[in-house]
Amino acid sequence: MDTVDLYLNAFEDIADGSVTSVPPQLQDLVEADNPEEKLDVLFEDATAEIFREVFNLAGTNQLGQHSTGVVADGEIEQDGEWLLWDNKRRRQQFRLGSDARSKIKNYIDTRSEQHDVEWFLIIAPEFTEQAEQNALQLEMQVGTDIRLVTAYAFVELAELWRENYAAESRELPLSVFRGSELFEVENAEALLQTQFA
């Protein structure tokens, strides 16, 4: 089985903060002494690998574990537009509190000095309703789409893309993430059907 398939199969477990040990099939894929830290790194690595290998996004660049300063976990460039993402491994639903919002605003402000940041994805196991309102507030503040993506929806999108749209030279259009609040795969599918029909 390819690494990316291992990641897809375990993605929801890796995202879940109540899972405390690395799934056995992923043991060799990450170096870190502490299992918690190992799982955080795996979540970021898995996300980057899925963007790169499944969605064919060559412009994917992992930042989180690999850089200093205030940065998101990763960025993707497509046709001069940029998407930033941040992984949030949690036991409970993620609520996007004021600390997280201020960090994300910093990530976006810092990157916006160099690039046109269109989308900011937060990938977590689940979100509170409050998180959706907080995302909208943040969006109004920064002028960038703030998209909440559950680990489940991310895997669902990967499977949909693979089954119906993936092709050698075809990238997932980042515009599937346009919009606010919680990401719905059905909406992305409608856009993909229009674009690739």
Disulfide bonds with the S-S distance in Angstrom:
none
